[in-house]
Amino acid sequence: MARFFLEDPIILRQPVSQLTHEEQYRVIAVRVLIGNPSVILLDEPLVSIIPAEEKQIFQQVLSECRSSGISLIYTNEMFSPYADKIINTQEFYSHEDIALS
């Protein structure tokens, strides 16, 4: 919890619904990591918070994943510099599929 800046006793006693968006995302990250998954999939994570906070939370999640051997799959071009491997999903669609979107 401390690594995600959630050690404040006042924050820990509040219902998640009463926390700021940033604090809610930090709680979600901790909940996911507590389960010790082998893979985490984040589809457009953290889109509703400001970019600076988004980057900080993402870096914390990425650091935890790397230190724990957890594979992290995410969809967000902003974080491509942090990727070990980038997969362009457009390669998986036919031209007809794209035209229908």
Secondary structure, DSSP 8 states (H G I E B T S, - for coil): -GGGT---HHHHHS-GGGS-HHHHHHHHHHHHHHT--SEEEEESTTTTS-HHHHHHHHHHHHHHHHHHT-EEEEE-GGGGGG-S----GGGGS-HHHHHH-
